[in-house]
Amino acid sequence: MIYLDNASTTKPAEEVLEIYQEAQKALFFNSESLHAGGEMVREALDSSRKYIQKKFNTKKEVLFTTSGSHANQIAITTYLQQAPEGRVIVSPYEHPSIAAALEPFSKQFEILEMPLNQKGEIDLAGLAELITDETVLLIAQHVSSETGYILPVHEIAAMGAEQNIPVHVDGVQAVHKIADMHIDDFTSYTFSGHKFNGTKGSAALLIDHKSLRPTNIHYFHEEGTRNGTLDVPSILAMTKALSLDADIAHLEKIYQHALTRAVDANFTVLKYNHHAPHIIGLLTPHFEGQYIMQTLSSRNICISTGTACGHGLLLSDGLMHKINDEHQEADQYIRISFSKNTQINEIDQCFEQIETILKGVALDEPS
């Protein structure tokens, strides 16, 4: 099988699986238990927190969550429970978990989308006009999961800092894809292990200590922000995955090769001024992306037509703006995404099959 849906999830590395299995055997204790087993687990978790802080060069609190979506929900709830009312400004490229986290507050807060320019990128001047004294939170993805667009999160963070507004950044698609993170520009930052060759079930929220608050009086884990026994093996696996070589240079090589093949096949490439090297968003030439995706799947090649959390159908407002700007239709969209394990020949095989599919459809069309 050729797997090119790595923005959805990645294959766990062998070193990661070894750590996971060892922890399942030796560190199965509950981290809240007061006996020696619980103490062993707490020491392992403390070591992971310190490693993550060192990796990101930050003193932010490290809270372990079950997923990137869960981390986003904790962050947003933490901020908005502290504010009686006001304005929340969110980028139009966000993962569905952001809308889900904002929904309970939709009647209490005015929720606005950041404006876009003609290229489908964040209009920073327009955003500055939206920020008022009533603004209580700014939210933006670091990298769009649909297109690989690197949002101007540091410029957004500077706007927030100037007016003392918290800035939450969803970094799920950025970790191990962008070399210089500088997350201390943000009030909080999230990432998820299974996006960079860790196992599913573990993610993290990095948040300034001054912003941290319990989200429920009945929550007793992770500084009162969640319930549920911590999945220690997954957390240690995520930490191990974070320590592995990201090989961003290889991702950039793969991206450039895929870009060339896509242009040669007459696809429209969704380009931005700043782009992560592991995702390429494409619009098919005249044919539905769902048809191409399903036909490739029947030939053991996996791509996608949207975020897996939206069952491959939910497209962000930002992506729709970009597609409309290209004067094409949403059903022409497909996404191909890579990991450090992706090889050039896999890209070639994928596009060879795509070209065969397109020729077959063209031959079937009435003359």
N, C-alpha and C positions, 0 to 999 in steps of 0.2 A: 504493500500500500504506500502511496505517496501522500504525505500529510502536509497540507498547506493551509491549515486553519489554526495557526499557533497564537493568534490574537485571542482566540477562544480559550484554549488551554494548551499547555506544552507537555511533552513526554518527560516524566521524572528521570533525572540523571541517575546512573547506577550508584554513584557515591551517596546520593540523596536517599535512595531506597535502602542502602545499607544502614545509614544512620536511623532511618525510620524503623526498620526491623529490629535493630539493636535496642532502640528506645522502647519499643513495644514489649520487649522481653525484660529489660532491666529497670525501666522507669515508668511502670504502669501505675504507680501510686497517684493518689489525688493530691494536687498541689496545696489544697486547703487542710489536709490532715496534719495533726500536730506531732505525729510520731516520726521516727527516723526516715521512713520511706518518703513521707511528705517533705521533709527537710531536703532530701536528695533532689527531689523534683524542683523545689523552689530554687535551689542553687543552680540547677541546669537552666531554669528560666531566667534567672538573674544574669547568668553568663550570656544568654542569647540577647537579652535587652542591652547589655553593655556592648556586645559586638555590633548590634544594629546602630546604636548611637555612634560608635566609632566609624562604622562604614559610611554613615551619612554626615559625619562630622557635626553632630548636634547634641545638645543636652535636653532635647525634648523628651517628654514622657513617652514610653513605648508601651502601648496597650495591645494585647493580642486579641484578635477577633476571629470569627469563623470564615470570613470572606471579605473581599473588597467592598461588596455591597453593605455588609454588616458594619464595616469600619466607617463608611460614608454616613450610614444611619446614626451611629453613635456621635460622630462629629457634629452633624447638623442638629441633632436633638440637643446636644450639649450647648451649642450657641443659642438656639432659639428658645430654649426653656429659660434662659437668663434675660431675654428681652421681652417686654410686654407687647410690643407691636413695632412696626417699622417696615422697611423695604429690603427685600433680598434680591440681589442681581446675580443671575446664573448664566453661564454661557449656553448657547443653543446647540452645543455639541455633546451634551452630557450623556453618560450612561443612564439607563432607566432607573437605576438604584437611587439616583439623585431626586428624580421626580417622586419616587416612592417615599423617600425620607422627608420631602417637603410637603407631601399631601396632608398630613395631620395639622400642619400649620397654615394651610392655604387660606383659611378664612380670617386668620389673625394677622397675617402679613401680606403686603403687596409683593408679589413675585414677578419680576420682570426679566426678560432675556437681554443679554448683551447684544448690541447692534452689530451687523456685519457690513463690510465694504463690498464692492462689486466682485472681488475675488473670493468671497466667502470667508474672509478672515475677520477676526475681531477688530472692530472699528474703535480704536482706543480713544479718539477724540469724542466720538459719540458716547462711549461708556462714561467718560469724565462728566459729560452733561447729565447723565442719569444718576450719578452719585450725589446724594444730598445729605443733609444732616440727619435724615430719617433712615439712612442706609445702615443696616445692622450686620450684613454678611455678604461677602462676594464668594462665588463658587465657580471653579473652572477645572476641567480636565487638563492634565499636563500634555497628554497626547491623545488625539481622537482615536477611539477603538475602531472607527469605521474607515478612516482615510489615512491615518498616520500624521495628520496635521499637528504640528507642535504649536500649541496656543501660547500667546505672549504672557505667560503666567507671572513672570518676574515684573513686567511692566504693570500688570494688574495688581500684584502685591504691593508695588510702590505706591499706587493710588490708595490702596487700603491703609498702608502704614501712615501716609500723610494725614489721613483723617481718623486714624485709630480704629479702623474697621477690620474685623477678623477676615482672613482669607483662607478658605479651605480648597486644597488642590487634590484631585483624584489622580494619583500617580501610578495607577495599576498598569498602564501600558508604557510607562516611562522607565521603570527600574530595569536595569540591564540593557536598556536600549539607548539611553542618553548618558554621556560620560560625565558631564558636570551638572549635578543636581541642584546644589545650593538651596536646600529645603528650608534653611533658617529664614529665608525671605517670606515664608508662609507661616500662618498660625498653626495649620495642621496639614498632614500629608498622609495618604493611604497607599498601601501596596498589598499585593496578594502573591503568595508563593507559587501557585500553580501556573502563573504567567511567565515564570523564568526557571522552569525545570524543577520546581518543587512539587510537593504533593498537594492535593486539594484539602480544604478544611482548615487552612490557617492563613491569616493575613494580619496586618498591623496598622494601627493608627498612631502616628507620631504627632504629638500635640503639645503646645506650650503649657507649662505647668500652671501659669496664671489663668488659663482658660478652662482648665480641667474641673469638672463638677460631676457628682453622681447624677445619673439620669433617672434613677428610680430608688426609692427608699428600701425596696425589697431586693435590690441587686447587691451582691456581695463579692463579685469578682471584678478584677481589673479596675480598681479605684471606684467601684460602685457604678460602672457603666454597662455591665452585662451580667447575666446569669449563665449557668452551664459550666460543667467541669472542663477545664482547659485540655485541649487535645495536644498533650506534650510532644508525642512523636512527630506530629505534623509541624509543630512550631520549631522543633530542632531540625527537621528536614528543610523547612523554609530558610532557616539560618544557614544551614550548610549550602543550599542552593545559592544564597546571596554571596557566599564566599567564593564560588566558582568563577572562572574567567567568563566574562560576558561575550567576548569575541565580537565586539561591535564592528570591527573592520570587515569581518566575514559577512555580517549582515548587510553592510553597505555594498559589498561586492555583489551579493545575491540580489539586492534591490535594484542595482543598476542593470544587471543582466535581465531581470524580469521586466524592467521598464522598457528596455530595448525590444524584447520579444512582444510585449503588449502593443507597442507602437507599430511594429511590423505587422501585427495581426489586425490593425485598424481599430484598436480599442481607444476610447477616450480616457486618458489618465487624469485622475483628480489630483492636480498639483497645487502645492502651496509654497510660499517662500521658505518655510522651515518645515522639514519633514523627517519623521523618524524612519529608520532603515528597515523596519520589520513588517510594514503594512503597505500594500498598494491597493488603492481603491480604483475600480475601473467601471466604465460604462461600455456595454457590449455594442457592436455595430448592428443595430436594428433588431436583435433577437433578445428574448427575455433571459435575464441572468439566471432565473430559477431553472430554466430548461438546461442551460449550460452546466449549472451546478449539479443537477440530478443526473445528467448524462455522464459527467465526469465521475460522479460517485459510482455509477454502474461499472465504471472502468477502474475502480479502486484508486481514484484521485480525489482528495478531500479539499474543497474550498468552501466559501460561505457566501451568503447574500445578505448578511446583517448580523448584529449582535446575537450571540446564542441565548442571552437572557430575554430576548424578544422573540424567540423561536424563529430567528432568521427573517423576520418580517418588519420589525420596528426600526424605522430610520429617524434619526434626529432631525430637528428643524434646520440645523446647520448644514447637514448633508443634503437635505431637500433643496435648500437655497443654492448650494453648489451645483446640484443636478439641473435645476431650473436655469441657472446661469449658462449652462452648457446646451440649453434648449433640447434636453433629452428627458426621458421618462424614468421614474424611480424603479420600475421593474427591469431596467437595463443594468442595474448596479450589481457588481460582484466584488468580493474582497478576497485577496490572496495574501496570506501572512506567513512569515518565516520564523525560524528559530536558528540558533547557532548550529543545529544539526542538519539544516537544509542544504542540499547540494545543488550545484549548477545543473547537473544532468536531470534532476527532478523537475526543475523549472522548464528545461527543454522538453521533457516528456509531457508535462502538463500542457504547454502551448502547442506542441505537435498534435495532441488530442483535441485541443480547442479548435485549431485550424481545420482538422478533419470534421469536427462537428459543424462548424460554420459552413464548410463546403457542402456538407450533406443537406443542411437546411436550405442552402441556396439552390441546390439541384432539385429539391422538392417543391420549390416555389413555382407557381404557374407562370408561364412565359407571357 
